[in-house]
Amino acid sequence: MNKAVIFDFGGTLDTNGVHWSVKFLETYKSFGLEFTPERYNYAYVKADEELKRKAKSINRYMDLLLEQSCLHFKYIFAEESDEIKLKKLAGESIDKIMPDVDNCLGESKKIFEALKKNYKLGIVSNFYGNLERICEDIGFTDYVSVMVDSETAGIEKPHPGIFSLALQNLRVKPEDTFVVGDSYERDIVPAKILGCKTIWLKNKSFKESDNTDSADYIVSNLADILRYLT
């Protein structure tokens, strides 16, 4: 087998193209919480920075998302001293998010099942050093043979080198590889630079892009990639 499909993880396999910043924001707003876009964007970035220091010991995906949500509220409501209240908000948020995430993960497994006979499968993600354990928790390891975690690899998207690592580990050529991701700038552009075929999962992005030159195909639903791969 000399063909491969490399997937992004967060925002692709777990939310069907909805960026996590959008996913969390829509959930928080559904509870009637009030804060400025500037405060939310600041909190989202700060939480991600802090999560990199805390996440390596987390083995369950739900726990990782819960910790991330707790950190969001820590920075969004910095004046709030009631930690129990903030943790309760985070728990309610994750309870609301998880059914959809579980459904998306289940659909991703069906896609893996359809592809695994003809393609080697890999995941390349800007993650927290625990990608392999999280993939084990959600049942991806039976399908995916290579997982490249930016924190352990020491290189982040959009640097093409992180995709080069996956190609080397999969022992495939760029021209025989499809890269699927929800971020045009972080997934599609660097993969195209290497000579991979690209499928952009364009749904609810953190940053919109008017340029589509690096995308060989554009889909709005992850399952639609099968029309180009089977």
C-alpha positions as CSV (number, residue, x, y, z in Angstrom):
1,M,0.0,0.0,0.0
2,N,1.7,3.2,-1.2
3,K,-1.1,5.7,-0.9
4,A,-2.1,7.7,2.3
5,V,-4.6,10.1,3.7
6,I,-3.4,12.4,6.4
7,F,-6.0,14.1,8.6
8,D,-6.0,17.1,10.9
9,F,-7.5,16.3,14.2
10,G,-9.2,19.1,16.1
11,G,-11.9,20.9,14.1
12,T,-11.8,18.1,11.4
13,L,-12.3,14.6,12.8
14,D,-14.1,15.7,16.0
15,T,-16.4,18.6,14.8
16,N,-16.8,18.1,11.1
17,G,-15.1,21.4,10.2
18,V,-16.3,23.6,13.0
19,H,-13.3,25.3,14.5
20,W,-13.1,24.8,18.3
21,S,-13.1,28.5,19.0
22,V,-16.5,28.7,17.2
23,K,-17.8,25.5,18.9
24,F,-17.0,26.8,22.4
25,L,-18.3,30.3,21.6
26,E,-21.6,29.1,20.3
27,T,-22.1,26.8,23.3
28,Y,-21.2,29.6,25.8
29,K,-23.6,32.0,24.1
30,S,-26.4,29.4,24.2
31,F,-26.3,29.7,28.0
32,G,-26.8,33.5,27.8
33,L,-23.3,34.3,29.0
34,E,-22.1,37.8,28.2
35,F,-18.6,38.9,27.3
36,T,-16.9,40.9,24.5
37,P,-15.4,39.2,21.5
38,E,-12.0,40.7,22.5
39,R,-12.3,39.1,26.0
40,Y,-13.2,35.7,24.4
41,N,-10.4,35.8,21.9
42,Y,-7.9,36.7,24.6
43,A,-9.2,33.9,26.9
44,Y,-9.1,31.3,24.1
45,V,-5.5,32.0,23.3
46,K,-4.4,32.2,27.0
47,A,-6.2,28.9,27.7
48,D,-4.5,27.2,24.9
49,E,-1.1,28.4,26.1
50,E,-1.8,27.1,29.6
51,L,-3.3,23.9,28.4
52,K,0.1,23.0,26.8
53,R,1.6,23.0,30.3
54,K,-1.2,20.9,31.8
55,A,-2.4,18.5,29.1
56,K,0.4,16.0,29.0
57,S,-1.1,14.1,32.0
58,I,-4.6,14.0,30.6
59,N,-5.6,10.7,28.9
60,R,-9.3,11.2,28.2
61,Y,-10.6,13.5,25.5
62,M,-13.6,14.6,27.5
63,D,-11.3,15.6,30.4
64,L,-9.1,17.6,28.0
65,L,-12.0,19.5,26.7
66,L,-13.3,20.1,30.2
67,E,-9.9,21.5,31.3
68,Q,-9.9,23.7,28.2
69,S,-13.3,25.1,29.1
70,C,-12.4,25.7,32.7
71,L,-9.4,27.7,31.5
72,H,-11.6,29.7,29.2
73,F,-13.9,30.8,32.0
74,K,-10.8,31.5,34.2
75,Y,-9.8,34.2,31.7
76,I,-13.2,35.3,30.5
77,F,-14.5,35.9,34.0
78,A,-11.2,36.9,35.6
79,E,-13.0,38.9,38.3
80,E,-15.1,35.9,39.4
81,S,-13.6,34.3,42.5
82,D,-16.1,31.4,42.8
83,E,-14.1,28.6,41.1
84,I,-16.9,26.1,41.8
85,K,-19.3,28.2,39.8
86,L,-16.9,28.4,36.9
87,K,-16.2,24.7,37.0
88,K,-20.0,24.1,36.9
89,L,-20.3,26.3,33.9
90,A,-17.5,24.4,32.2
91,G,-19.1,21.0,33.0
92,E,-22.5,22.1,31.6
93,S,-20.8,23.4,28.5
94,I,-19.0,20.1,27.9
95,D,-22.1,18.1,28.6
96,K,-23.8,20.1,25.8
97,I,-20.9,19.7,23.4
98,M,-20.0,16.0,23.8
99,P,-23.0,14.4,22.1
100,D,-22.2,16.2,18.8
101,V,-18.5,15.4,19.3
102,D,-19.2,11.8,19.9
103,N,-21.3,11.7,16.8
104,C,-18.5,13.3,14.7
105,L,-15.9,10.9,16.1
106,G,-18.2,8.0,15.2
107,E,-18.6,9.3,11.6
108,S,-14.8,9.7,11.3
109,K,-14.4,6.0,12.3
110,K,-16.8,5.0,9.5
111,I,-14.6,7.1,7.1
112,F,-11.5,5.4,8.4
113,E,-13.1,2.0,7.9
114,A,-14.0,2.9,4.3
115,L,-10.4,4.0,3.5
116,K,-8.2,1.6,5.4
117,K,-8.1,-1.1,2.8
118,N,-6.6,1.2,0.2
119,Y,-4.8,3.9,2.1
120,K,-2.4,4.3,5.0
121,L,-4.0,6.7,7.5
122,G,-2.3,9.4,9.6
123,I,-3.1,12.3,11.8
124,V,-1.0,15.6,12.0
125,S,-2.1,18.0,14.7
126,N,-1.0,21.0,16.6
127,F,-1.6,19.3,20.0
128,Y,-0.5,19.1,23.6
129,G,1.9,16.1,23.8
130,N,-0.8,13.6,24.4
131,L,-2.3,13.0,21.0
132,E,-1.6,9.3,20.9
133,R,-3.3,8.7,24.3
134,I,-6.3,10.8,23.3
135,C,-6.6,8.8,20.0
136,E,-6.5,5.6,22.1
137,D,-9.2,6.9,24.3
138,I,-11.6,7.7,21.4
139,G,-10.8,4.5,19.5
140,F,-8.7,5.8,16.6
141,T,-5.6,3.8,17.1
142,D,-7.0,0.7,15.3
143,Y,-7.2,2.7,12.1
144,V,-4.4,5.3,12.2
145,S,-0.8,4.1,12.0
146,V,1.0,7.4,12.3
147,M,0.2,10.3,14.6
148,V,2.4,13.5,14.6
149,D,1.8,15.7,17.7
150,S,3.4,19.2,17.3
151,E,4.3,19.3,21.0
152,T,6.4,16.1,20.9
153,A,7.6,16.7,17.3
154,G,8.9,20.1,18.1
155,I,7.4,21.7,15.0
156,E,4.0,23.2,14.4
157,K,1.7,23.8,11.5
158,P,1.8,25.7,9.2
159,H,5.4,24.6,8.8
160,P,5.4,22.0,6.0
161,G,8.0,20.0,8.0
162,I,5.4,18.6,10.3
163,F,3.7,17.0,7.3
164,S,7.1,15.8,6.0
165,L,7.5,13.9,9.2
166,A,4.2,12.1,8.6
167,L,5.1,11.3,5.0
168,Q,8.4,9.8,6.2
169,N,6.8,7.7,8.9
170,L,4.1,6.5,6.5
171,R,6.7,5.8,3.8
172,V,4.7,7.5,1.1
173,K,5.3,10.2,-1.5
174,P,3.6,13.5,-1.4
175,E,2.0,12.9,-4.8
176,D,0.4,9.7,-3.5
177,T,-1.0,11.4,-0.4
178,F,-4.2,13.4,0.4
179,V,-4.2,15.9,3.2
180,V,-7.6,16.7,4.8
181,G,-8.1,19.6,7.2
182,D,-10.4,22.5,8.2
183,S,-7.7,25.2,8.2
184,Y,-6.7,26.5,4.9
185,E,-3.6,28.3,6.2
186,R,-2.4,25.5,8.5
187,D,-3.4,22.4,6.7
188,I,-4.0,23.0,3.0
189,V,-1.3,25.5,2.1
190,P,1.7,23.6,3.7
191,A,0.5,20.3,2.4
192,K,0.2,21.7,-1.1
193,I,3.8,23.2,-0.9
194,L,5.0,19.6,-0.4
195,G,3.1,18.4,-3.4
196,C,0.3,16.6,-1.6
197,K,-3.3,16.5,-2.9
198,T,-5.5,18.6,-0.6
199,I,-9.1,18.5,0.5
200,W,-10.3,21.5,2.5
201,L,-13.1,20.9,4.9
202,K,-14.7,24.3,4.8
203,N,-17.4,24.8,7.4
204,K,-17.1,27.3,10.3
205,S,-13.6,28.5,10.3
206,F,-11.7,30.6,12.9
207,K,-10.2,32.6,10.0
208,E,-11.9,32.9,6.6
209,S,-9.8,32.6,3.5
210,D,-10.8,34.0,0.1
211,N,-7.9,32.2,-1.6
212,T,-8.6,28.6,-2.6
213,D,-5.7,28.0,-4.9
214,S,-4.0,25.4,-2.7
215,A,-7.2,23.3,-2.3
216,D,-7.6,20.6,-4.9
217,Y,-11.1,19.8,-3.5
218,I,-13.4,21.7,-1.1
219,V,-16.1,19.9,0.9
220,S,-18.5,21.1,3.7
221,N,-19.0,17.6,5.2
222,L,-16.2,15.3,6.1
223,A,-18.0,12.3,4.6
224,D,-17.9,13.9,1.2
225,I,-14.1,13.2,1.0
226,L,-15.1,9.7,0.1
227,R,-16.2,10.7,-3.4
228,Y,-12.6,11.6,-4.2
229,L,-11.0,8.8,-2.4
230,T,-13.0,5.7,-3.2
